[in-house]
Amino acid sequence: MTDETRPHEANDAEGRTPSGFADDRGAAPEPSRPDFLPAGEAPPSGGRPPHGDGWNRPGDPGRPEQSGQAGQPGQYGQSGQYGRPDPHGQPNPGEHPGPAERPGWPETGEWAARSGEGGHDPAHNPGQDPNRNPGQGPGPAGGWGDPSGRAHHDTAIFTTPAGPPPPPEHAFGMGPGWAPPPGPQMGGAVPGGRRGPRTGTLVILAVVIALLASTLGSLGTYLLTRSSASGTDPSFSLGKPPNGSSARPPDSIAGVAARVLPSVVSLAVSGGSGANTGSGFLIKGGYVVTNNHVVAGAANGGEIQIQFSNRKSTPARIVGRDPESDLAVVKPDDTFGAPQATLGNSENVVVGDPVVAIGSPLGLTGTVTSGIVSSLNRTVQAGEENSSDTTWFSAIQTDAAINPGNSGGPLVNANGEVIGVNSAIATLGRSLGGQSGSIGLGFAIPVNHARRVAEELISTGVAKKSRIGVTIDQTYQGAGVRIASEAERGAQPVEPNGPADKAGLKPGDIIMEVDGTVLQDGSELIAVIRNKAPGEKVTVKYQRGGREKTAVVTIGTATAQPSPTPS
């Protein structure tokens, strides 16, 4: 080790002396050490190193190899360190192996042969070389050449072994183990019999590691970002919902529905004829307007249960009903503070107006649908023809979806005003294999007619029947409606002293129009007249003998019929 110190020996001519020391021979010698040569090259030519330059030669005073003792560090005995031959040919026990034991080092004869000077191997010729330089080299035991490689008369000259030579003997500050152990570059084996990885191996290993890291990184990125086979994506997000408000303009469908829904109720009716459901709306005085066919099942001891928009329920009773107009009024026990609906004017309705239908179709309470007024004065017959419950009315037609359960609910305009009572729908059920439901044709009783009937039912329990006092000829197939020519079933074609008779109409006259409405059949005449209130005047155009005439008829009242008994 470089930091190791040793005591200076006065006669240590062969070793190095630090520059700070002096011996008894004078000034300290100039520090020097031999140059290491690459394996396979001869020592450079030049001056011969002086005695004590770090090269030990046999024959020097006090050299142990002369007597066959174990070599000192740096010596070249045959069995000593670094394979130097012993002049006596005897191995030095405990030292490094000789040529036979260390692979890669030449035999002693090979050393002489490589010198190029014809010297013989001191191991084979232990005698003195007669041509050696006096005062140098070994004694009678053998001769050694100059390490510089210059031509001399030495008989045993050697070249530097493969790899760097050992350090000089007794070098100051260099103890045992100073020189590196012989490795592959010196022809020796790696300690433990294992070789370290070569540069090419390290490069290949680095490339493989880089490729593996890149592949694993790409695979990880793919696994984190790809969509799985099931279609799920852990990082998928639709973001937060946008900010908004639930407030709507009052004239929008949502605004209209918000105002009208609290006034709409759902009716559940049970009676001897079975159960039925329908809708209705609250009017002044806590009454509910609905259809007659909704509550008819409870006319003879049945029960009616009303549910309001706040989902509170209460029993109700029938106040009055009118089968011809298909209208009825019921009275709930409690209204729970529900507001009354606003009634509009059906005379101001025109085709194309937006409308909203509200009710409980199929028992689904609070259902809202929208559409337009698709037609006016559409004649509708509700119930079986010629039966006591047959209803004829001139309806408002709408394409707003109306289904069973919507009956009795309100049809409102864009102002939230009730303009009709939803009463009937057109279906294809009987003609297409029993299908039923809305096909976009719904019909509502005009609110002006419903207003009058409701007032009469609440006031008297009965509704007045509007008549003009004529009998219709059902066999007539031409344009308009023809008045019968003869009495039928005891009834005269024109009721004596009735509204028609007073206006000058005669049997056989053909009525073409009523208040500008062109009539196509007798049902239309019935529907138009029933929508008029008693005492109201209408203008009638008719033909008699091919000539067109006009008459003004005041609507009369039919014979009063008994009112149903409220339940």
Secondary structure, 3 states (H helix, E strand, C coil): CCCCCCCCCCCCCCCCCCCCCCECCECCCCCCCCCCCCCCCCCCCCCCCCCCCCCCCCCCCCCHHHHCCCCCCCCCCCCCHHHCCCCCCCCCCCCCCCCCCCCCCCCHHHHHHHHCCCCCCCCCCCCCCCCCCCCCCCCCCCCCCCCCCCCCCCCCCCCCCCCCCCCCCCCCCCCCCCCCCCCHHHCCCCHHHCCCCCHHHHHHHHHHHHHHHHHHHHHHHHHHHCCCCCCCCCCCCCCCCCCCCCCCCCCCHHHHHHHHHHHEEEEEEEECCEEEEEEEEEEHHHEEEECHHHHHHHCCCCEEEEECCCCCEEEEEEEEEECCCCEEEEEECCCCCCCCCCECCHHHCCCCCEEEEEECHHHCCCEEEEEEEEEEEEEEEECCCCCCCCEEEEEEEECCCCCCCCCCCEEECCCCCEEEEEEEECCCCCCCCCCCCCCCCEEEEEHHHHHHHHHHHHHHCCCCCEECCECECCCCCCCCEEECCCCECCECCECCCCHHHHHCCCCCCEEEEECCEECCCHHHHHHHHHCCCCCCEEEEEEEECCEEEEEEEECEECCCCCCCCCC
